[in-house]
């Protein structure tokens, strides 16, 4: 007869679900630090030849440097898109006002 789980928690979740939750927590923590702080810490970690991003240790998160690099790329793309949109909007407002 199969044993039923009598306790709940992360241990019961499949590995892929726990990994996805960790990814979300890491992304939120990185966003909380901000792009410029993460970028400078990432550069420091690369110079020290580390494989794990240590600056989120206080939150018990240890993403790989590859994960942080990918986050930086996504965040930069997002920042550039915001700046482009702001530029287009201000140009359109200038054209319409003129």
SERO-845441 format. One record per residue (C-alpha): residue number from 1; x, y, z; residue in one letter. Coordinates in Angstrom, 3 decimals. Each point is the difference from the previous one (the first is absolute). Example, Ala and Ser with C-alpha at 12.3 -4.5 7.8 and 13.67 -1.06 7.14 Angstrom:
BEGIN
<pos=1, X=12.300, Y=-4.500, Z=7.800, code=a>
<pos=2, X=1.370, Y=3.440, Z=-0.660, code=s>
% end
This chain:
BEGIN
<pos=1, X=0.000, Y=0.000, Z=0.000, code=x>
<pos=2, X=1.499, Y=3.415, Z=-0.948, code=x>
<pos=3, X=0.907, Y=2.233, Z=2.883, code=x>
<pos=4, X=-1.798, Y=3.339, Z=0.090, code=x>
<pos=5, X=1.932, Y=3.152, Z=0.728, code=x>
<pos=6, X=-0.820, Y=1.289, Z=3.440, code=x>
<pos=7, X=2.060, Y=3.179, Z=-0.217, code=x>
<pos=8, X=0.065, Y=2.793, Z=-2.522, code=x>
<pos=9, X=2.893, Y=2.077, Z=-1.209, code=x>
<pos=10, X=2.542, Y=0.453, Z=-2.728, code=x>
<pos=11, X=1.348, Y=-3.534, Z=0.428, code=x>
<pos=12, X=-3.148, Y=-1.372, Z=-1.631, code=x>
<pos=13, X=0.269, Y=2.172, Z=-3.082, code=x>
<pos=14, X=1.693, Y=-1.345, Z=-3.118, code=x>
<pos=15, X=3.533, Y=1.235, Z=-0.604, code=x>
<pos=16, X=-1.044, Y=2.002, Z=-3.063, code=x>
<pos=17, X=-2.605, Y=1.915, Z=2.024, code=x>
<pos=18, X=2.475, Y=0.762, Z=2.783, code=x>
<pos=19, X=2.570, Y=1.147, Z=-2.560, code=x>
<pos=20, X=-2.569, Y=2.281, Z=-1.658, code=x>
<pos=21, X=-0.888, Y=1.466, Z=3.397, code=x>
<pos=22, X=3.679, Y=0.605, Z=0.734, code=x>
<pos=23, X=0.409, Y=1.693, Z=-3.387, code=x>
<pos=24, X=-2.884, Y=2.359, Z=0.766, code=x>
<pos=25, X=1.415, Y=0.773, Z=3.450, code=x>
<pos=26, X=3.441, Y=0.657, Z=-1.514, code=x>
<pos=27, X=-1.432, Y=2.317, Z=-2.650, code=x>
<pos=28, X=-1.927, Y=1.938, Z=2.645, code=x>
<pos=29, X=3.063, Y=0.251, Z=2.240, code=x>
<pos=30, X=2.182, Y=1.171, Z=-2.898, code=x>
<pos=31, X=-2.610, Y=2.595, Z=-0.944, code=x>
<pos=32, X=-0.028, Y=1.135, Z=3.622, code=x>
<pos=33, X=3.739, Y=0.624, Z=-0.149, code=x>
<pos=34, X=-0.328, Y=1.895, Z=-3.259, code=x>
<pos=35, X=1.705, Y=-0.285, Z=-3.358, code=x>
<pos=36, X=3.096, Y=2.062, Z=0.779, code=x>
<pos=37, X=0.794, Y=-1.746, Z=3.302, code=x>
<pos=38, X=-0.504, Y=-3.436, Z=-1.538, code=x>
<pos=39, X=2.141, Y=0.939, Z=-2.979, code=x>
<pos=40, X=2.907, Y=1.181, Z=2.150, code=x>
<pos=41, X=-0.263, Y=-3.032, Z=2.297, code=x>
<pos=42, X=-0.155, Y=-2.269, Z=-3.059, code=x>
<pos=43, X=3.190, Y=1.572, Z=-1.357, code=x>
<pos=44, X=1.711, Y=-0.465, Z=3.363, code=x>
<pos=45, X=-1.089, Y=-3.645, Z=0.156, code=x>
<pos=46, X=1.337, Y=-0.569, Z=-3.517, code=x>
<pos=47, X=3.358, Y=1.508, Z=0.934, code=x>
<pos=48, X=0.157, Y=-2.262, Z=3.052, code=x>
<pos=49, X=-0.856, Y=-2.952, Z=-2.277, code=x>
<pos=50, X=-3.018, Y=-1.059, Z=2.077, code=x>
<pos=51, X=-2.734, Y=-2.246, Z=-1.372, code=x>
<pos=52, X=-2.722, Y=1.112, Z=2.407, code=x>
<pos=53, X=-1.385, Y=3.489, Z=0.632, code=x>
<pos=54, X=0.632, Y=0.500, Z=3.713, code=x>
<pos=55, X=-1.732, Y=3.367, Z=0.498, code=x>
<pos=56, X=-3.401, Y=-1.634, Z=0.574, code=x>
<pos=57, X=1.270, Y=-2.231, Z=2.794, code=x>
<pos=58, X=-1.929, Y=1.995, Z=2.591, code=x>
<pos=59, X=-3.177, Y=-1.271, Z=-1.678, code=x>
<pos=60, X=1.366, Y=-3.542, Z=-0.228, code=x>
<pos=61, X=0.146, Y=0.246, Z=-3.774, code=x>
<pos=62, X=3.069, Y=-0.988, Z=-1.982, code=x>
<pos=63, X=-0.672, Y=0.365, Z=-3.721, code=x>
<pos=64, X=2.712, Y=-0.893, Z=-2.471, code=x>
<pos=65, X=1.870, Y=2.758, Z=-1.784, code=x>
<pos=66, X=-1.596, Y=-1.212, Z=-3.250, code=x>
<pos=67, X=-3.434, Y=0.617, Z=1.521, code=x>
<pos=68, X=1.042, Y=3.494, Z=1.116, code=x>
<pos=69, X=1.527, Y=0.730, Z=-3.429, code=x>
<pos=70, X=-3.282, Y=-0.977, Z=-1.661, code=x>
<pos=71, X=-1.938, Y=2.165, Z=2.462, code=x>
<pos=72, X=2.271, Y=2.956, Z=-0.778, code=x>
<pos=73, X=-0.576, Y=-0.482, Z=-3.735, code=x>
<pos=74, X=-3.784, Y=-0.124, Z=0.478, code=x>
<pos=75, X=0.014, Y=2.989, Z=2.327, code=x>
<pos=76, X=2.143, Y=2.029, Z=-2.403, code=x>
<pos=77, X=-2.358, Y=-0.850, Z=-2.840, code=x>
<pos=78, X=-2.911, Y=1.140, Z=2.180, code=x>
<pos=79, X=1.750, Y=3.269, Z=0.927, code=x>
<pos=80, X=0.859, Y=0.739, Z=-3.642, code=x>
<pos=81, X=-3.606, Y=-0.675, Z=-1.035, code=x>
<pos=82, X=-1.256, Y=2.432, Z=2.666, code=x>
<pos=83, X=2.423, Y=2.693, Z=-1.120, code=x>
<pos=84, X=-0.946, Y=-0.498, Z=-3.647, code=x>
<pos=85, X=-3.692, Y=0.228, Z=0.842, code=x>
<pos=86, X=0.561, Y=3.188, Z=2.011, code=x>
<pos=87, X=1.991, Y=1.497, Z=-2.863, code=x>
<pos=88, X=-2.687, Y=-0.846, Z=-2.568, code=x>
<pos=89, X=-2.744, Y=1.364, Z=2.250, code=x>
<pos=90, X=1.847, Y=3.281, Z=0.594, code=x>
<pos=91, X=0.781, Y=0.385, Z=-3.708, code=x>
<pos=92, X=-3.653, Y=-0.597, Z=-0.851, code=x>
<pos=93, X=-1.077, Y=2.564, Z=2.600, code=x>
<pos=94, X=2.492, Y=2.515, Z=-1.417, code=x>
<pos=95, X=-1.229, Y=-0.585, Z=-3.551, code=x>
<pos=96, X=-3.644, Y=0.340, Z=1.011, code=x>
<pos=97, X=0.690, Y=3.129, Z=2.074, code=x>
<pos=98, X=2.007, Y=1.636, Z=-2.784, code=x>
% end
